[in-house]
Amino acid sequence: MESDERCPDNSAEIGRAAKCKGCPGQALCQANAGTDTDQPRIDVRMNAIKNKILVISGKGGVGKSSMSAYLTMALCAEGQKCGLLDIDLCGPSACKLMNVEGVAVVESEYGWIPIESPVCGAKVMSVASLLGSDDNAVIWRGPRKTNLITKFLRDTFWGRLQNLVIDTPPGTSDEHLSVLKLLGRAKPSGAVIITTPQEVATETIAREITFCRKMGLRILGLVENMAGYACPCCQEVTQIFGEAGAVEAFAVRHGVPYLGSMPLDPTLAADADAGRNPLQREVPSGGVIAVRAIAQRIMAALA
């Protein structure tokens, strides 16, 4: 998908920028400038969902998307109706993790019908379901990203849910600003911050905390992912990314709740690749026990 170079990047210039001259839609853009006709429809959709939970991280590669999927599965296992919205537009992975790859989104008179995951029953929406091929790349500027996120919130028939988990891109980008603005009236419930024990990862988390506080977004807590290696035979955890307890101490210093740690668990990776729900194993692994505990702490924070 190629970006549209004709439209201005700054929404304040729509219909007024020099590049708009001669465009047949200039008058329409000028007429609608400053009028947000989408927000009331978004409010109706989002107010039917009790909790809107953003999953964020300071950098990529810390397991944010995996944690988003596991948290969704764990909340479903607690008997809650959940959805997973993937707004990591340039690196979508929710479809793979929720075993809905290749399933097309159906458009009905009520809007887009989210895909129901066979692994836990959660409703899933991702740009990957709209691309047509795994090889297609999303090469978009900010306004087009905002437009798709608006459609995800405005046009998707989520129905009544207890939780909508929103998987966001790494860092603080257009996607974060857009979704927080669009959810403003519907009051996002808070953010779960994912990090790994390495110092290079935790250094970026301080900026995520600052971002949340500046945007008025409640921080539900910090999750330490890849906190050691869990042996698949005996479940003994070996520290491989630094000293144990460093992330918890970081959370305390910054006044952020510590939700718990997740080890590197080979069984979780195998289940994700195979499209299985690791929480349905007869004998739970260390990773499964950890994600259940984290989900329960999030539920307690939202109660």
LOPA-780838 format. One record per residue (C-alpha): residue number from 1; residue in three letters; chain; x, y, z. Coordinates in Angstrom, 1 decimal, decimal comma. Layout:
N
FIMI  resi  resn  chain       x       y       z
FIMI   NUM   ALA      A       X       Y       Z
...
//
This chain:
303
FIMI  resi  resn  chain       x       y       z
FIMI     1   MET      A     0,0     0,0     0,0
FIMI     2   GLU      A     1,6     3,2    -1,1
FIMI     3   SER      A     1,3     6,5     0,7
FIMI     4   ASP      A    -0,8     9,4    -0,8
FIMI     5   GLU      A     1,8    12,2    -1,4
FIMI     6   ARG      A    -0,9    14,6    -2,5
FIMI     7   CYS      A    -2,6    15,2     0,9
FIMI     8   PRO      A    -0,9    17,4     3,6
FIMI     9   ASP      A     0,6    15,6     6,6
FIMI    10   ASN      A    -0,7    18,3     9,0
FIMI    11   SER      A    -4,4    17,9     9,5
FIMI    12   ALA      A    -4,7    21,6    10,3
FIMI    13   GLU      A    -3,6    22,4     6,7
FIMI    14   ILE      A    -6,2    20,1     5,0
FIMI    15   GLY      A    -7,9    22,0     2,2
FIMI    16   ARG      A    -5,7    25,0     2,8
FIMI    17   ALA      A    -2,2    24,0     1,9
FIMI    18   ALA      A    -0,5    25,0    -1,4
FIMI    19   LYS      A    -0,7    21,4    -2,6
FIMI    20   CYS      A    -4,5    21,4    -2,2
FIMI    21   LYS      A    -4,9    24,0    -5,0
FIMI    22   GLY      A    -6,5    22,5    -8,0
FIMI    23   CYS      A    -7,7    19,4    -6,1
FIMI    24   PRO      A   -11,4    18,6    -6,9
FIMI    25   GLY      A   -12,0    17,8    -3,2
FIMI    26   GLN      A   -10,5    21,0    -1,8
FIMI    27   ALA      A   -13,9    22,7    -1,2
FIMI    28   LEU      A   -15,2    19,6     0,7
FIMI    29   CYS      A   -12,0    19,5     2,9
FIMI    30   GLN      A   -12,4    23,1     3,7
FIMI    31   ALA      A   -16,0    22,7     4,6
FIMI    32   ASN      A   -15,4    19,9     6,9
FIMI    33   ALA      A   -12,2    21,3     8,5
FIMI    34   GLY      A   -12,6    21,6    12,3
FIMI    35   THR      A   -15,8    19,5    12,2
FIMI    36   ASP      A   -15,4    16,0    13,7
FIMI    37   THR      A   -18,3    13,9    12,5
FIMI    38   ASP      A   -16,6    10,7    13,6
FIMI    39   GLN      A   -16,4    11,2    17,3
FIMI    40   PRO      A   -20,0    10,6    18,2
FIMI    41   ARG      A   -20,0     7,3    16,4
FIMI    42   ILE      A   -16,7     6,3    18,1
FIMI    43   ASP      A   -18,1     7,2    21,5
FIMI    44   VAL      A   -21,1     4,9    20,9
FIMI    45   ARG      A   -18,9     2,0    20,0
FIMI    46   MET      A   -16,3     2,5    22,8
FIMI    47   ASN      A   -18,8     3,2    25,5
FIMI    48   ALA      A   -20,1    -0,3    25,1
FIMI    49   ILE      A   -16,7    -1,6    26,2
FIMI    50   LYS      A   -15,9    -1,4    29,9
FIMI    51   ASN      A   -12,1    -1,4    29,8
FIMI    52   LYS      A    -9,8    -0,1    27,1
FIMI    53   ILE      A    -6,3    -1,3    27,9
FIMI    54   LEU      A    -3,3     0,0    25,9
FIMI    55   VAL      A    -0,2    -2,2    25,8
FIMI    56   ILE      A     2,9    -0,1    25,1
FIMI    57   SER      A     6,7    -0,4    25,2
FIMI    58   GLY      A     9,6     1,9    24,8
FIMI    59   LYS      A    11,3    -0,1    22,1
FIMI    60   GLY      A    10,6    -3,1    19,8
FIMI    61   GLY      A    11,5    -6,7    20,5
FIMI    62   VAL      A    10,4    -6,8    24,1
FIMI    63   GLY      A     7,4    -9,1    23,5
FIMI    64   LYS      A     4,7    -6,5    23,6
FIMI    65   SER      A     2,5    -8,1    20,9
FIMI    66   SER      A     2,9   -11,5    22,5
FIMI    67   MET      A     2,0   -10,1    25,9
FIMI    68   SER      A    -1,0    -8,4    24,4
FIMI    69   ALA      A    -2,2   -11,8    23,0
FIMI    70   TYR      A    -1,5   -13,7    26,2
FIMI    71   LEU      A    -3,2   -11,1    28,3
FIMI    72   THR      A    -6,3   -11,3    26,1
FIMI    73   MET      A    -6,3   -15,1    26,4
FIMI    74   ALA      A    -5,9   -14,9    30,2
FIMI    75   LEU      A    -8,7   -12,4    30,5
FIMI    76   CYS      A   -10,9   -14,6    28,4
FIMI    77   ALA      A   -10,0   -17,6    30,6
FIMI    78   GLU      A   -11,4   -15,6    33,5
FIMI    79   GLY      A   -14,8   -15,6    31,8
FIMI    80   GLN      A   -14,5   -12,1    30,4
FIMI    81   LYS      A   -15,6   -11,1    26,9
FIMI    82   CYS      A   -12,5    -9,5    25,2
FIMI    83   GLY      A   -11,3    -8,0    22,0
FIMI    84   LEU      A    -7,8    -7,5    20,7
FIMI    85   LEU      A    -7,1    -4,4    18,5
FIMI    86   ASP      A    -3,8    -4,4    16,7
FIMI    87   ILE      A    -2,8    -0,8    15,8
FIMI    88   ASP      A     0,9    -1,7    15,2
FIMI    89   LEU      A     0,2    -0,9    11,6
FIMI    90   CYS      A     3,7    -1,5    10,2
FIMI    91   GLY      A     4,3    -4,7    12,1
FIMI    92   PRO      A     1,0    -6,4    12,8
FIMI    93   SER      A     1,2    -9,9    14,5
FIMI    94   ALA      A    -2,1   -10,3    16,3
FIMI    95   CYS      A    -3,5   -12,5    13,5
FIMI    96   LYS      A    -0,7   -15,0    13,8
FIMI    97   LEU      A    -0,8   -15,1    17,6
FIMI    98   MET      A    -4,6   -15,5    17,7
FIMI    99   ASN      A    -4,7   -18,0    14,9
FIMI   100   VAL      A    -6,8   -16,0    12,5
FIMI   101   GLU      A    -4,2   -15,6     9,7
FIMI   102   GLY      A    -5,8   -15,5     6,2
FIMI   103   VAL      A    -9,3   -14,9     7,6
FIMI   104   ALA      A   -10,9   -11,9     5,9
FIMI   105   VAL      A   -12,9    -9,2     7,7
FIMI   106   VAL      A   -16,5    -9,2     6,7
FIMI   107   GLU      A   -18,3    -5,9     6,2
FIMI   108   SER      A   -22,0    -5,9     7,3
FIMI   109   GLU      A   -24,7    -3,3     7,7
FIMI   110   TYR      A   -23,4    -2,9    11,3
FIMI   111   GLY      A   -19,8    -2,3    10,2
FIMI   112   TRP      A   -16,8    -4,5    10,1
FIMI   113   ILE      A   -17,3    -7,7    11,9
FIMI   114   PRO      A   -14,1    -8,5    14,0
FIMI   115   ILE      A   -12,7   -12,0    13,5
FIMI   116   GLU      A   -13,4   -14,4    16,4
FIMI   117   SER      A   -10,2   -16,2    17,5
FIMI   118   PRO      A   -10,6   -20,0    17,7
FIMI   119   VAL      A    -8,0   -20,1    20,6
FIMI   120   CYS      A   -10,0   -18,1    23,1
FIMI   121   GLY      A   -13,1   -16,6    21,5
FIMI   122   ALA      A   -11,7   -13,0    21,6
FIMI   123   LYS      A   -12,7   -10,6    18,8
FIMI   124   VAL      A    -9,6    -9,6    16,7
FIMI   125   MET      A    -9,0    -6,7    14,3
FIMI   126   SER      A    -5,7    -6,0    12,6
FIMI   127   VAL      A    -4,5    -4,3     9,4
FIMI   128   ALA      A    -3,1    -7,8     8,5
FIMI   129   SER      A    -6,6    -8,9     7,8
FIMI   130   LEU      A    -7,0    -6,1     5,3
FIMI   131   LEU      A    -3,8    -6,4     3,4
FIMI   132   GLY      A    -4,6    -9,5     1,3
FIMI   133   SER      A    -1,0   -10,8     1,5
FIMI   134   ASP      A     1,6   -11,2     4,2
FIMI   135   ASP      A     4,1    -9,6     1,7
FIMI   136   ASN      A     2,2    -6,4     1,5
FIMI   137   ALA      A     3,8    -3,5     3,3
FIMI   138   VAL      A     2,1    -0,5     5,0
FIMI   139   ILE      A     3,9     2,6     3,7
FIMI   140   TRP      A     1,8     5,3     5,1
FIMI   141   ARG      A     2,2     8,8     6,5
FIMI   142   GLY      A     0,5     9,9     9,8
FIMI   143   PRO      A    -2,9    11,0     8,4
FIMI   144   ARG      A    -3,6     7,7     6,7
FIMI   145   LYS      A    -2,6     5,8     9,8
FIMI   146   THR      A    -5,0     8,0    11,8
FIMI   147   ASN      A    -7,7     7,3     9,3
FIMI   148   LEU      A    -7,4     3,6     9,7
FIMI   149   ILE      A    -7,3     3,7    13,5
FIMI   150   THR      A   -10,5     5,9    13,3
FIMI   151   LYS      A   -12,2     3,2    11,1
FIMI   152   PHE      A   -11,1     0,5    13,6
FIMI   153   LEU      A   -12,8     2,3    16,4
FIMI   154   ARG      A   -15,7     3,8    14,5
FIMI   155   ASP      A   -16,7     1,1    12,0
FIMI   156   THR      A   -15,9    -2,1    13,9
FIMI   157   PHE      A   -18,9    -3,8    15,4
FIMI   158   TRP      A   -17,2    -4,8    18,7
FIMI   159   GLY      A   -20,5    -5,1    20,6
FIMI   160   ARG      A   -20,4    -5,2    24,4
FIMI   161   LEU      A   -17,1    -6,3    25,8
FIMI   162   GLN      A   -15,5    -6,2    29,2
FIMI   163   ASN      A   -12,0    -5,6    27,9
FIMI   164   LEU      A   -10,5    -4,3    24,6
FIMI   165   VAL      A    -6,7    -4,9    24,6
FIMI   166   ILE      A    -5,0    -2,5    22,2
FIMI   167   ASP      A    -1,6    -3,5    20,9
FIMI   168   THR      A     0,4    -0,4    20,0
FIMI   169   PRO      A     3,7     0,2    18,1
FIMI   170   PRO      A     6,9     0,7    20,1
FIMI   171   GLY      A     7,7     4,2    21,3
FIMI   172   THR      A     5,3     7,2    21,2
FIMI   173   SER      A     4,2     7,9    17,7
FIMI   174   ASP      A     1,2     9,0    15,6
FIMI   175   GLU      A    -0,7     5,8    16,5
FIMI   176   HIS      A    -0,5     6,5    20,2
FIMI   177   LEU      A    -1,6    10,1    19,9
FIMI   178   SER      A    -4,4     9,2    17,5
FIMI   179   VAL      A    -5,9     6,4    19,7
FIMI   180   LEU      A    -5,8     8,5    22,9
FIMI   181   LYS      A    -7,4    11,5    21,2
FIMI   182   LEU      A   -10,2     9,2    19,7
FIMI   183   LEU      A   -10,8     7,5    23,0
FIMI   184   GLY      A   -10,8    10,7    24,9
FIMI   185   ARG      A   -14,5    10,8    25,7
FIMI   186   ALA      A   -14,7     7,1    26,2
FIMI   187   LYS      A   -12,0     7,3    28,8
FIMI   188   PRO      A    -9,2     4,7    28,2
FIMI   189   SER      A    -8,7     2,6    31,3
FIMI   190   GLY      A    -4,9     2,7    31,4
FIMI   191   ALA      A    -1,7     1,4    30,0
FIMI   192   VAL      A     0,3    -1,7    30,6
FIMI   193   ILE      A     4,0    -1,1    29,9
FIMI   194   ILE      A     6,2    -4,0    28,7
FIMI   195   THR      A     9,9    -4,1    29,1
FIMI   196   THR      A    12,8    -6,6    29,4
FIMI   197   PRO      A    15,5    -6,6    32,1
FIMI   198   GLN      A    18,3    -5,2    29,9
FIMI   199   GLU      A    19,3    -1,6    30,8
FIMI   200   VAL      A    19,0    -0,6    27,1
FIMI   201   ALA      A    15,2    -1,4    27,4
FIMI   202   THR      A    14,5     0,0    30,8
FIMI   203   GLU      A    16,1     3,3    29,8
FIMI   204   THR      A    13,3     3,8    27,3
FIMI   205   ILE      A    10,6     3,1    29,8
FIMI   206   ALA      A    11,2     6,3    31,7
FIMI   207   ARG      A    10,1     8,1    28,5
FIMI   208   GLU      A     7,0     6,0    28,3
FIMI   209   ILE      A     6,1     6,8    31,9
FIMI   210   THR      A     6,5    10,5    31,1
FIMI   211   PHE      A     4,4    10,2    28,0
FIMI   212   CYS      A     1,5     8,5    29,9
FIMI   213   ARG      A     1,6    11,2    32,6
FIMI   214   LYS      A     1,7    14,1    30,2
FIMI   215   MET      A    -1,3    12,5    28,3
FIMI   216   GLY      A    -3,2    11,9    31,5
FIMI   217   LEU      A    -3,2     8,1    30,8
FIMI   218   ARG      A    -3,3     5,9    33,9
FIMI   219   ILE      A    -0,4     3,5    34,2
FIMI   220   LEU      A    -1,8     0,1    35,3
FIMI   221   GLY      A     1,6    -1,3    35,8
FIMI   222   LEU      A     4,9    -2,5    34,4
FIMI   223   VAL      A     5,5    -6,1    33,2
FIMI   224   GLU      A     9,0    -7,5    33,0
FIMI   225   ASN      A     9,1    -9,9    30,0
FIMI   226   MET      A    11,9   -12,3    29,3
FIMI   227   ALA      A    12,9   -12,4    33,0
FIMI   228   GLY      A    15,1   -15,4    32,8
FIMI   229   TYR      A    14,8   -18,7    31,0
FIMI   230   ALA      A    12,3   -21,2    32,2
FIMI   231   CYS      A    13,5   -24,8    31,7
FIMI   232   PRO      A    10,7   -26,7    29,9
FIMI   233   CYS      A    11,6   -29,9    31,9
FIMI   234   CYS      A    11,9   -28,6    35,5
FIMI   235   GLN      A    10,7   -25,0    35,2
FIMI   236   GLU      A    13,8   -23,7    37,0
FIMI   237   VAL      A    14,4   -20,1    35,9
FIMI   238   THR      A    17,9   -19,0    35,0
FIMI   239   GLN      A    18,7   -15,3    34,8
FIMI   240   ILE      A    20,2   -14,4    31,5
FIMI   241   PHE      A    19,5   -10,7    31,1
FIMI   242   GLY      A    21,0    -9,2    34,2
FIMI   243   GLU      A    20,2    -9,1    37,9
FIMI   244   ALA      A    16,8   -10,3    39,2
FIMI   245   GLY      A    14,7    -7,6    40,7
FIMI   246   ALA      A    16,2    -4,6    38,8
FIMI   247   VAL      A    12,9    -3,9    36,9
FIMI   248   GLU      A    10,8    -4,1    40,1
FIMI   249   ALA      A    13,2    -1,7    41,8
FIMI   250   PHE      A    12,9     0,6    38,7
FIMI   251   ALA      A     9,1     0,6    39,0
FIMI   252   VAL      A     9,3     1,5    42,7
FIMI   253   ARG      A    11,7     4,4    42,0
FIMI   254   HIS      A     9,3     5,8    39,4
FIMI   255   GLY      A     6,1     5,2    41,4
FIMI   256   VAL      A     4,7     2,7    39,0
FIMI   257   PRO      A     2,9    -0,6    40,0
FIMI   258   TYR      A     4,9    -3,7    39,2
FIMI   259   LEU      A     2,6    -6,3    37,7
FIMI   260   GLY      A     5,0    -9,2    37,7
FIMI   261   SER      A     7,6   -10,9    35,5
FIMI   262   MET      A     7,4   -13,4    32,6
FIMI   263   PRO      A    10,2   -15,8    31,9
FIMI   264   LEU      A    11,3   -16,9    28,5
FIMI   265   ASP      A     9,2   -20,0    28,1
FIMI   266   PRO      A     9,8   -22,3    25,1
FIMI   267   THR      A     6,3   -23,8    25,4
FIMI   268   LEU      A     4,7   -20,4    24,9
FIMI   269   ALA      A     6,7   -19,8    21,8
FIMI   270   ALA      A     5,8   -23,3    20,4
FIMI   271   ASP      A     2,1   -22,7    21,1
FIMI   272   ALA      A     2,2   -19,3    19,4
FIMI   273   ASP      A     3,8   -20,6    16,3
FIMI   274   ALA      A     1,2   -23,5    16,2
FIMI   275   GLY      A    -1,8   -21,2    16,8
FIMI   276   ARG      A    -2,6   -22,8    20,2
FIMI   277   ASN      A    -3,7   -21,3    23,4
FIMI   278   PRO      A    -0,9   -22,1    26,0
FIMI   279   LEU      A    -3,4   -21,5    28,9
FIMI   280   GLN      A    -5,3   -24,6    27,8
FIMI   281   ARG      A    -2,4   -27,0    28,5
FIMI   282   GLU      A    -3,2   -29,6    31,2
FIMI   283   VAL      A     0,0   -28,8    33,1
FIMI   284   PRO      A     0,6   -25,1    33,1
FIMI   285   SER      A     4,2   -23,9    32,4
FIMI   286   GLY      A     5,9   -21,2    34,4
FIMI   287   GLY      A     5,0   -18,6    31,7
FIMI   288   VAL      A     1,3   -19,5    31,9
FIMI   289   ILE      A     1,3   -19,2    35,6
FIMI   290   ALA      A     3,0   -15,8    35,3
FIMI   291   VAL      A     0,6   -14,4    32,7
FIMI   292   ARG      A    -2,5   -15,6    34,7
FIMI   293   ALA      A    -1,1   -13,7    37,8
FIMI   294   ILE      A    -0,5   -10,6    35,8
FIMI   295   ALA      A    -4,0   -10,7    34,3
FIMI   296   GLN      A    -5,5   -11,1    37,7
FIMI   297   ARG      A    -3,6    -8,0    39,0
FIMI   298   ILE      A    -4,8    -6,0    36,0
FIMI   299   MET      A    -8,3    -7,1    36,8
FIMI   300   ALA      A    -7,9    -6,1    40,4
FIMI   301   ALA      A    -6,6    -2,6    39,3
FIMI   302   LEU      A    -9,6    -2,1    37,1
FIMI   303   ALA      A   -12,2    -3,3    39,6
//
